[in-house]
Amino acid sequence: MNSFMKKTKAWCLSLLCGSVLLAGAAGLTTEAQASSNLQMRSVLVYTGSNQPEYKTEDIVNLSKGADHFIIVTTKTTAASTDVTDFANQANKIVAANPQAKLWISTPSRNSTSSASTYDASITGFLDAVKKAIGQTNWDKHVKGIYINFENIYLDGPDTGTKYTGANWTKTLQSNMNDNTVVKTMRSIKQWAKSNGSLNVAWAPYVTPHNDQLKRLAYVINENIADVVLLQPHYYFDGNKVPLLVVDKSITNGYLSYTDGKPIIPANDSYIKLRSANIGVDMEIDGDASKSDRYNLYKEYETTFRKHSNKPFTYYLGSATQMNYKSYAGKQLWEHLVEFYTSL
């Protein structure tokens, strides 16, 4: 999540429950591209001058369940102070937990970001953070880069967004390979591999729009991200269909409809299917003090517990919110620890 404001995205329930997420797709005819399975019990650690600081006690508490810490900024433009904040956060984490594994996020991008902002400033930020953290801690603790884009945004009006007819996959492939966001993701991937053979993680949210789901599925299948942590968004709006989509996708190892069929049918030689390393972004924040929100969160535990060998992350809100109490009377970080230690 790129902010702690309540999610207000409009979801088209009728679309989700109709042709979009319950519709079938063509059968599989090509072999899925294999990728190694990476287990991770991670947490998103929001960092920067616009965020409250994590105390050493907070890191110690999170470490009771999490072994991976994703250091994230909500800013789209990173300054030198943000580089310093990232380095300080990294050093604080490893001082409190010498076994901690770190992931460094890029600056964020969203649907209003200009295509011109997807440029070398992102890898330049990563260069600066690496230097500030220092080679020793970088080599020992940094395990990956987190692509801080929640979706595949269009560069502008796209006449190919209605992917219909026999050749829709060709249109999709052409649009995606030329998309500014996708090009940037590939550049980040290359940077990660050149700076310690690091993995790349990405946490897109599952949308109700079929065209957007196809974009996500295509990019996921391209294996640009070694780890995909799908955001169900169910905790924020109570729409259960995306929760089921995430569940099916984790089971299958590729983005799937609720009936289990792939959103991208592998019926052409240029379409491949991802295999493994799809997990979930567990969502909870201060609103879990309300019984209805708390019950939505508990459905995440029920739904995803069976995927114990898959990657997980937790969105707990800010450093302050992680210490808020839920409807059950526990601090939010205690729910993370309880769930992770039960897997």
N, C-alpha and C positions, 0 to 999 in steps of 0.2 A: 504494500500500500504506500502511496506517495504522500498521504496526508492523514491526519487524525480526525478530520471532519467526517461526519456521518456520510456514508455512501448514498448518493441520490440518483444513481444511474437508473434510467427507466428500463424495465425489463418487459418484454412482450410475452406474457405467459401463454397467450393463445398460440403464438408462433412457435414457442418452445415445445408446447405439448402437441403441436400439430406436425406440419411437414418438416420442420427444421430438425428437431432432436429425436423424433420417433420414426422418421423416415428411414428406409433402408438405403443401402448403397451397394455398388457392384461388388462381386466376390473378389477374393484375393487370388492373384495369379503370379505374383512375384515374391521372391523370398525376402523377408524382412532383413534390414541391415542390422547386424548385431552390434551391441555396445556393452561394455562391461557394467556390471551392476554396482552402483555406489550407494552404500547406506550412509545416511547422515542424520543426526538429530540436531537440528540447527535452530537458531533464533535470530530474528531481525533486530539489530541494535541500531536505533536511529541516532545519528550523530551530527553535530554541527552547532553553529552559534544560535540557530533557531530552535534548538532542542534542549530539554533539561539533561543534566549530566547523570551518568550512571555512577553510583558509588561502588567502591570495592565490594561492599556487602551485596550489592545487586548482582555483580558478576559471579560472586561465590554462590549465591542462591541459584542463578541460572545454570551454573556449572553442575549442579546436582542432577540435572537431567540432560542438558545440552552439551555437546562436545564440539560443535561448529558454531561460530559467531559470524553473522553476515553484517558487516559494518556498512550502514546505508545512509545516504543523504537524501533529503527531500528536495534539494535545490536543483534547478536546471542549469544554473551558472555557478560554477565552483570557483572560489577565490583562494588566495594563498592561505587565508585563515582556515578554510575548510580542509586543506591539505594538512595543516598542523593539527586540526581537530581529529582527523582520521588517524594520524600517527600517534597522537596521545591516547586515543581510544584503544588502538591496537596494543600499545605498550601497557596500558592499564589492564587489559584483558589477560595478556600473557603473564603479567606480574601476579595477578590473582589466581590464574589457572595456567601453570607452565605446560600443560598438555593441550591447551586450546588450539583449535584449527580455525584459521581466519579466512574470510572471503571479503574482498574489497569491491564495493559497488562503484559503478560509473555514476556520473550525475544523471538525474532523471530526465526523461522526455515524456511528453504527453500529446494529446490530439491537437493542441494549439501550438506546439513547437514548430518553428519554421524549419524547412528542409535544410537551410543553411546552418542550423545549429548542430547538425549531425556531421561533425567534422573532426579534425585532428585535436580539437580541444579536449575530447573525451580521452583519447589515449595519452594526450599530454598531461591530463590530470592524473592518470594512473602512473605515468613516469614520475611525477612529482611525489605522489604518495609512496611509491616504492623507495625513492631516495630518502624521504623523511622517516620512514619506518626503519630503514637500515638493512643492509644486506643480510646480517646474521638472523634477525627476526623474520625477515622476508623468506629466506630459504627454509627456516625451521618451522614457521607457523602458517604462512600464507599458502592456502591450498587451491584457491580459485578466485575468479572474477565473477561478479554478479551484474548481469545486464539489467539496468534499472529502467526498463521500458515495460509497461504493463500490457502492451498490445502492439500489433503491426498497424501503424497508422499510414494512411494514404498520403502521397505527396500532394495530391490535389484531386480535382474531378477525374474520376477513373471510369472510362466507358466500359471497361472490362470487368466491373464488379458483379455484374449479373452473369455468373458462370453457368450458363445453360447450354444444352445441346451436346452433341457427341464430342466436341473438341474443347469443352470448358477447361479441361485440365491444362491444355496447351496455353490458353489465355492466362490462366492462373500462374503457370510457370514463368511466362514472359513478364507478367506484371511484378511478380515477387522478386525475380532476379534483378530487376531494374529499380526496385523500391529502395528509397534512401535509408529507411530503417534497417532493412535486411542487409544492405551493403555495409552499414555501420556495424551491425552485429558480426558480420564476417571479419571486419577489421579488428574488432575486439577479440574475436576468437584467435586471430593470427597473433595479436599482441600477447595474449595469454600463453600461447604455445611457445612464444619466443622469450618469455620471461619466467622460466622455471617449469615449462610444460604443465601449466596450470589448467585445471578444469574450468568450465564456464557454466554458470547456473542462470536460469531465467524463470521468472514467475508471472506468466501472463494470466489475466483473469478470463474465465469462461463466459463468453457473451451469448446473448440469445439470437444473434444474427448469423444466418447460415453462411453468408459470404465471408464474414469475419472469421467464423470458425474454420472455414476452408483455408484462409490465409494462415491462421495459427497452425492448423494441421500440416500444411505444406512446410512451414519453417521448422516445426518440431521434427518432422520426418527428415529434414535435411541434416539433422544432428549438429547444427551450429552450436546449440547448447548441449553440454554433456549431461546436465541435470535439468529437468523441467519440473517446477513446483507449481502445479495448477491452483489458482485461486477460485474456490467455489462461489464465494460471495453470499452463500446461503445465510450465514450469520447476520448479514446486514439487511437482507430483504425478505427472507423466508421463502424464496423461490427454490423448491427442492430439485427441480430438474437439473440445473447445473451441478448440484451435488452428486446426482446419479451419473452424470456424464463424466465427472472426475473419477468416480469410483470405477466405472467401466474402463476408462482410459488407463488407469493405473494397472488394472488387471490385465489388459491386453498389451500394454506397452506402446500404444499409439492412440491418438485422439479418436474417440469413438462416440457414436450415437448411444442413446439409452438402451437400444436393443443389442449393443455390442458390435455392430458393424462399423467399419472405418469411415470417418468423415471424408477422407481422401481414398477413393478406391484405387488399389494398385493394379489397374488393368492396362497400363501402358508402360513401356520400358523406361520412361523418364520419371515415373512415379515410384518411390520406394516407401516402405513402412519402417518407422522407428521400432526398436525393440528394447525395452527396459529403461531404467532411469527416469521414469515418470513418477512423481510423488505429489504431495499436497502441501499447500500452505494452510495450516490450522489457524483459524481466525477467532480472536477473542479480544475484547477491550473493556474499558471501564463500564460500558453499558451492560455487562454481564451481571451487574448488581440487580438487574430486573429479571424476573422469573422467565419471561418469554425469551429474552436474549440468551439467558443461561441455558435454557432447554434446547435452543438451536445449536449452541456450542456443543452440548452433550451429544447431539446427533453426529457431529464430526467424529467424536471418539468412537461411537458405536459403528459408524460406517467404515472408518479407515483403520481401525485396530488390526484387522486381518492382514493389512499390507505391511507387516512389521519389518520386512526386509527391504522396503523401499525408502527413498529419501523423504524427509520431512523438514519443514520449517514451521516456526510459530510467529504469527503477528500478535504482539501483546500491547500495541500502542506504544507510548513513549516510556522513558525510564520511570516517570512518575506513575503512569497507569499500571505498570506491571505489579505495583504494590497495592493497587486497589483490591477490595474484596468483592468476590462474586456473590451471587444469590445464595450459594452454598456456604458462605462464610469463610472461604479460603482466598488468600491472595492469588492474583492471576498467575504469578510465576509458579505457585504450588500446583496449579493444574497442569502446567507444562511438565514439571518434574514427575508428577503422578502418572501422566500419560506415557512419557518416554520410558520411565523405569518399568512400566507394565508391559512394554512391547517384547 
